Amino acid sequence: MNKIVHITNDLQRLGGVQRLLVDLMTLQKDDFEFEVILTRGENEYIDELNSLGVSVYHKRDLGLFGVIKRLNKADLVHAHLFPSMYIALLSSTLKIVTEHNPYYRRRDIKLVKWFEAIFFRRFKHVVCISEGVKKAFELVLGWSNDKALVINNGVDLSRFSMQERKIEALRFPIKIGMVGRLVKQKDIETLIKALKELGSGYELHLAGDGELREKLENLVVDLDLKHQVYFHGQVSDIPYFLDSIDIYVQSSNWEGFGLAVVEAMAAGLPCFATNVEGLNDVVDSAYLFEVGDIVQLTSLILAVTTSITTYNDMSTLAIKSAYGFSIEKSAQRHTKLYSTLLGN
C-alpha cells in the first residue's frame, strides 16, 4: 500500500484545513497508508487519528533533517499551508500542494511573489479548493498551465442534521451565528455593527477565538450590545452549536472555499455570505452581500426574519446546496489524483 504523508502546520479542531484532512484520511484509509507531519502547532485529533492508525510527528521532535528523512520515505507528499509547503520542497519525493485561500499577504511582497511563481512549479500539481482560489492563484503568480486543478472541499454531512427547518412562527430573539477565528480575515466587526442596526430582537453568537477578541469585546461594550453578543470561544461540538442558532452569516474579507458555510447549510440554516471568491461558489447570489456592507447585510437578514415563507425556502435551499459538497465527492477526486500520480 502506498504511503502518503500530509505535511501541514497543525491539527487544530476549529480549522477547515485540519477538519478536511482528517475526514479525507478517514475515507481513504483502505486505499493508502497515511502519516502526518506538523511543523508548528498541536494535534487535537489524537483519538480519531489513532483509531485510523495514522501516525503524527512534530517537527520540534524530529528536527528539520528528521522531517526531510520521513518525507523521503513517502511515495507521495501532500503539502498544505505556509511554511509547511516550503519544507516539503526540500524532499526528493513526488509532491503536490493544496492552495486553501485566494489571498496571502506574503505575496504582496514582490520578491516572495516572484519566488513562489518559480518554486510552485516543483510540485507535480497545485490543488485549488475552489474555482475562485484557482483563478486568484493563476492571476497572482502569472500561471497558465494544467498544473493547477480544482478539487472542492467537502463536508462529512453525516455529522449534521440534514433536516430542513420548517417553522410555523418566527420566535425572537433571532440567534445569528458564525464559526471562525476572531481575526481580520473574518471581519466580525461588520457583523457586530449590523446587529446594532437590527435592534434588540437579535443576538449574535460567535464560535471561535483569536487575536482580535479583546478588540471585538470592547466594540460590543461601546455599542451597548453586552446582552446580545456571546463569545463562545473554541467550540468542539460544531453541529450542536449550529443547531442552537437560527441564521448563519459568513462576513469574511476573503475565503478559500467556505467550509463553515456548507456545515451551516447541512444544519438547515439560512446562510448569508460576502460576495468573495470561494464563498460565491457555495452561496446563491441572492444571499450574498458586499464586504463590509452593513446596510445590505441588515436588509438580507430582515428579509428572512420577517417572512416565514422566505425562511423555510432558504432552509430547503441550504440542504439541497449542502449535498453538492459532500466529503465523499472530495475524497473520490483526491483518490483518483493520488492513484494517477502513483501509477495505480
C-alpha positions as CSV (number, residue, x, y, z in Angstrom):
1,M,0.0,0.0,0.0
2,N,1.4,3.4,-1.0
3,K,2.3,5.8,1.8
4,I,1.1,9.4,1.6
5,V,2.5,12.0,4.0
6,H,0.5,15.2,4.7
7,I,2.7,18.0,6.0
8,T,0.9,20.9,7.5
9,N,1.1,23.5,10.3
10,D,-1.2,22.0,12.9
11,L,-4.3,19.9,13.5
12,Q,-6.5,22.4,15.5
13,R,-10.2,21.4,15.7
14,L,-11.6,24.7,14.5
15,G,-9.6,24.9,11.3
16,G,-11.2,24.0,8.0
17,V,-7.9,22.6,6.5
18,Q,-7.5,20.4,9.5
19,R,-11.0,19.0,9.5
20,L,-10.7,18.3,5.8
21,L,-7.5,16.3,6.2
22,V,-9.0,14.1,9.0
23,D,-12.2,13.5,7.0
24,L,-10.3,12.6,3.8
25,M,-7.9,10.2,5.6
26,T,-11.0,8.5,7.2
27,L,-12.5,7.8,3.8
28,Q,-9.2,6.8,2.2
29,K,-7.7,4.6,4.9
30,D,-8.3,1.4,3.0
31,D,-6.6,2.8,-0.2
32,F,-3.5,4.4,1.2
33,E,-1.2,4.4,4.3
34,F,-1.1,7.9,5.8
35,E,1.2,9.8,8.0
36,V,1.1,13.5,9.2
37,I,3.9,15.8,10.0
38,L,3.1,19.0,11.9
39,T,5.5,21.9,11.6
40,R,4.2,24.3,14.2
41,G,1.1,23.6,16.4
42,E,-0.6,20.7,18.1
43,N,-2.7,17.7,17.2
44,E,-6.2,18.0,18.6
45,Y,-7.4,14.9,16.6
46,I,-5.3,12.4,18.6
47,D,-8.2,9.9,19.3
48,E,-9.6,10.0,15.7
49,L,-6.2,9.6,14.1
50,N,-5.1,6.8,16.5
51,S,-8.2,4.9,15.6
52,L,-7.3,5.2,11.9
53,G,-3.7,4.1,12.6
54,V,-2.3,7.4,11.3
55,S,1.0,8.4,12.9
56,V,1.5,12.1,13.6
57,Y,5.0,13.5,14.0
58,H,6.1,17.0,15.1
59,K,9.0,19.0,13.6
60,R,10.0,20.1,17.1
61,D,10.7,16.4,17.9
62,L,12.2,15.3,14.6
63,G,14.2,18.4,13.7
64,L,14.3,19.7,10.1
65,F,16.5,16.9,8.9
66,G,14.3,14.3,10.6
67,V,11.3,15.7,8.8
68,I,13.0,15.6,5.4
69,K,14.1,12.0,6.1
70,R,10.4,11.0,6.8
71,L,9.2,12.8,3.7
72,N,11.8,11.0,1.5
73,K,10.4,7.7,2.7
74,A,6.9,8.5,1.4
75,D,5.5,7.6,-2.0
76,L,3.8,10.9,-2.3
77,V,3.9,14.1,-0.2
78,H,0.9,16.3,0.1
79,A,1.7,19.8,1.4
80,H,-0.6,22.4,3.0
81,L,-0.1,26.0,4.2
82,F,2.9,28.2,4.7
83,P,5.6,27.4,5.8
84,S,5.0,23.7,5.7
85,M,4.9,23.7,1.9
86,Y,8.4,25.2,1.8
87,I,9.7,22.4,3.9
88,A,8.0,19.9,1.6
89,L,10.1,21.2,-1.3
90,L,13.3,20.0,0.5
91,S,12.3,16.4,-0.1
92,S,13.1,14.4,-3.2
93,T,9.7,12.7,-3.2
94,L,6.9,13.2,-5.7
95,K,4.8,16.0,-4.2
96,I,1.7,18.1,-4.6
97,V,0.4,21.2,-2.7
98,T,-3.1,22.5,-1.9
99,E,-4.0,26.2,-2.2
100,H,-6.5,26.8,0.6
101,N,-7.0,30.6,0.1
102,P,-7.3,33.1,-2.7
103,Y,-5.2,35.7,-0.9
104,Y,-2.0,35.5,1.1
105,R,-0.4,38.7,2.5
106,R,3.1,37.4,1.8
107,R,2.5,37.6,-1.9
108,D,2.1,41.4,-1.6
109,I,5.9,41.3,-1.4
110,K,7.3,41.3,-4.9
111,L,10.3,39.1,-4.1
112,V,8.1,36.5,-2.5
113,K,5.6,36.5,-5.3
114,W,8.4,36.0,-7.9
115,F,9.9,33.3,-5.8
116,E,6.7,31.3,-5.4
117,A,5.8,31.7,-9.1
118,I,9.0,29.7,-9.7
119,F,9.1,27.2,-6.8
120,F,5.5,26.1,-7.1
121,R,6.5,24.5,-10.4
122,R,8.4,21.9,-8.4
123,F,5.1,20.5,-7.3
124,K,3.5,18.0,-9.7
125,H,0.1,19.6,-9.2
126,V,-1.4,22.5,-7.3
127,V,-4.8,21.5,-6.0
128,C,-7.1,24.5,-5.5
129,I,-10.1,24.1,-3.2
130,S,-12.4,26.2,-5.4
131,E,-12.6,27.8,-8.8
132,G,-12.1,31.2,-7.0
133,V,-8.9,30.0,-5.5
134,K,-7.6,28.7,-8.8
135,K,-8.5,31.9,-10.6
136,A,-6.7,34.0,-7.9
137,F,-3.7,31.7,-7.9
138,E,-3.1,31.8,-11.6
139,L,-3.7,35.6,-11.7
140,V,-1.3,36.4,-8.9
141,L,1.5,34.1,-9.9
142,G,1.1,34.5,-13.6
143,W,0.4,30.8,-14.3
144,S,-1.3,29.4,-17.3
145,N,-0.8,25.7,-17.5
146,D,-2.5,22.4,-16.5
147,K,-0.7,22.0,-13.2
148,A,-3.4,23.8,-11.2
149,L,-6.7,21.9,-10.8
150,V,-9.8,22.2,-8.7
151,I,-11.0,19.7,-6.1
152,N,-13.7,21.3,-4.0
153,N,-13.6,21.0,-0.2
154,G,-16.1,18.6,1.2
155,V,-18.0,18.2,4.5
156,D,-18.9,15.0,6.3
157,L,-22.7,15.6,6.0
158,S,-23.5,12.7,8.4
159,R,-22.3,14.9,11.3
160,F,-25.2,17.3,10.7
161,S,-28.9,17.1,10.9
162,M,-29.5,17.5,7.1
163,Q,-33.1,18.4,8.1
164,E,-35.0,21.4,6.7
165,R,-36.1,23.9,9.3
166,K,-39.8,24.2,8.6
167,I,-41.1,26.8,11.1
168,E,-44.6,28.0,11.7
169,A,-43.7,31.2,13.5
170,L,-40.7,33.4,14.0
171,R,-39.6,33.5,17.6
172,F,-37.5,36.3,19.0
173,P,-34.7,36.8,19.8
174,I,-33.4,35.6,16.5
175,K,-30.0,34.0,17.0
176,I,-27.4,34.8,14.3
177,G,-24.2,32.7,14.4
178,M,-20.8,32.4,12.8
179,V,-17.9,29.9,13.2
180,G,-14.4,31.0,12.7
181,R,-11.3,32.6,14.2
182,L,-11.5,36.1,15.5
183,V,-9.1,37.6,13.1
184,K,-9.1,40.3,10.4
185,Q,-10.0,37.9,7.6
186,K,-13.4,37.1,9.2
187,D,-14.5,40.8,9.6
188,I,-16.6,40.1,12.7
189,E,-16.7,43.9,13.2
190,T,-19.2,44.3,10.3
191,L,-21.4,41.6,11.8
192,I,-21.4,43.3,15.2
193,K,-22.3,46.6,13.7
194,A,-25.1,45.0,11.7
195,L,-26.5,43.6,14.9
196,K,-26.7,47.2,16.3
197,E,-28.8,48.2,13.3
198,L,-31.1,45.1,13.7
199,G,-32.0,46.1,17.3
200,S,-32.9,44.2,20.5
201,G,-34.7,41.3,18.8
202,Y,-31.5,39.7,17.6
203,E,-28.5,38.0,19.2
204,L,-25.0,37.2,17.8
205,H,-23.3,34.0,18.8
206,L,-19.6,33.6,17.8
207,A,-17.8,30.2,17.9
208,G,-14.1,30.7,17.9
209,D,-11.2,32.6,19.4
210,G,-8.4,34.7,18.2
211,E,-6.2,37.8,18.4
212,L,-9.0,40.3,17.9
213,R,-11.2,39.0,20.7
214,E,-10.4,41.8,23.2
215,K,-10.9,44.5,20.5
216,L,-14.2,43.0,19.5
217,E,-15.4,42.7,23.1
218,N,-14.6,46.4,23.5
219,L,-16.6,47.2,20.4
220,V,-19.6,45.3,21.9
221,V,-19.4,47.4,25.0
222,D,-19.1,50.6,23.1
223,L,-22.2,49.8,21.1
224,D,-24.1,48.7,24.2
225,L,-24.6,45.2,23.0
226,K,-23.3,43.3,26.0
227,H,-26.5,41.4,26.4
228,Q,-26.8,40.5,22.7
229,V,-23.3,39.3,21.7
230,Y,-22.0,36.0,23.0
231,F,-18.3,34.9,22.6
232,H,-18.4,31.1,23.0
233,G,-14.6,30.6,22.4
234,Q,-13.4,27.4,21.0
235,V,-16.3,25.1,20.3
236,S,-15.7,21.4,20.0
237,D,-19.2,20.4,19.0
238,I,-20.0,22.5,15.9
239,P,-23.2,20.6,15.0
240,Y,-24.6,21.3,18.4
241,F,-23.7,25.0,18.1
242,L,-25.3,25.2,14.7
243,D,-28.5,23.6,15.9
244,S,-28.7,26.3,18.6
245,I,-28.9,29.2,16.2
246,D,-31.4,30.4,13.6
247,I,-29.3,32.1,10.8
248,Y,-25.7,31.8,9.7
249,V,-23.6,34.6,8.4
250,Q,-20.0,34.5,7.0
251,S,-18.8,38.0,6.9
252,S,-15.2,37.2,5.7
253,N,-13.0,39.6,3.7
254,W,-11.8,36.5,1.9
255,E,-12.2,32.7,2.0
256,G,-10.8,29.8,0.0
257,F,-14.0,27.9,0.0
258,G,-16.4,28.3,2.8
259,L,-16.4,25.0,4.7
260,A,-18.1,26.5,7.7
261,V,-21.0,27.8,5.4
262,V,-21.5,24.3,4.0
263,E,-21.7,22.9,7.5
264,A,-24.3,25.5,8.4
265,M,-26.2,24.6,5.3
266,A,-26.1,20.9,6.4
267,A,-27.7,22.0,9.6
268,G,-30.6,23.5,7.6
269,L,-29.7,27.1,8.3
270,P,-30.5,30.0,6.0
271,C,-27.0,31.3,5.1
272,F,-25.6,34.7,4.0
273,A,-22.0,35.4,3.0
274,T,-19.8,38.0,1.4
275,N,-19.5,38.1,-2.3
276,V,-15.9,37.0,-2.5
277,E,-14.2,34.2,-4.5
278,G,-14.7,30.9,-2.7
279,L,-17.9,31.9,-0.9
280,N,-19.7,32.8,-4.0
281,D,-19.0,29.3,-5.3
282,V,-21.1,28.0,-2.4
283,V,-23.8,30.5,-1.6
284,D,-26.6,31.5,-4.0
285,S,-26.0,35.0,-5.5
286,A,-29.3,36.3,-4.0
287,Y,-27.9,35.8,-0.5
288,L,-24.5,37.4,-1.0
289,F,-23.5,40.9,0.3
290,E,-20.5,43.0,-0.4
291,V,-17.6,43.0,2.0
292,G,-18.3,45.5,4.9
293,D,-21.7,46.5,3.6
294,I,-23.7,46.7,6.9
295,V,-26.8,48.1,5.2
296,Q,-27.0,45.3,2.6
297,L,-26.4,42.6,5.3
298,T,-29.0,44.1,7.6
299,S,-31.5,44.1,4.7
300,L,-30.9,40.5,3.9
301,I,-31.3,39.4,7.5
302,L,-34.5,41.4,7.9
303,A,-36.0,39.8,4.7
304,V,-35.6,36.3,6.1
305,T,-36.6,37.1,9.7
306,T,-39.8,38.8,8.7
307,S,-41.1,36.1,6.4
308,I,-41.8,32.5,7.4
309,T,-42.0,31.5,3.8
310,T,-38.6,33.1,3.0
311,Y,-37.0,31.4,6.0
312,N,-38.4,28.0,5.1
313,D,-37.4,28.3,1.4
314,M,-33.9,29.3,2.4
315,S,-33.6,26.3,4.7
316,T,-34.7,24.0,1.8
317,L,-32.1,25.5,-0.5
318,A,-29.5,25.1,2.2
319,I,-29.9,21.4,2.4
320,K,-30.0,21.0,-1.4
321,S,-26.8,23.0,-1.7
322,A,-25.0,21.0,1.0
323,Y,-25.4,17.8,-0.9
324,G,-23.2,19.2,-3.6
325,F,-20.2,19.5,-1.3
326,S,-20.0,16.1,0.4
327,I,-16.7,14.8,1.7
328,E,-17.2,11.6,-0.3
329,K,-17.0,13.6,-3.6
330,S,-13.9,15.3,-2.4
331,A,-12.3,12.0,-1.3
332,Q,-13.1,10.4,-4.6
333,R,-11.3,13.2,-6.5
334,H,-8.3,13.1,-4.2
335,T,-8.1,9.3,-4.5
336,K,-8.2,9.5,-8.3
337,L,-5.4,12.1,-8.3
338,Y,-3.2,10.1,-5.9
339,S,-3.7,6.9,-7.9
340,T,-3.0,8.5,-11.2
341,L,0.3,10.1,-9.9
342,L,1.4,6.8,-8.3
343,G,0.6,4.8,-11.4
344,N,-2.1,2.6,-9.8
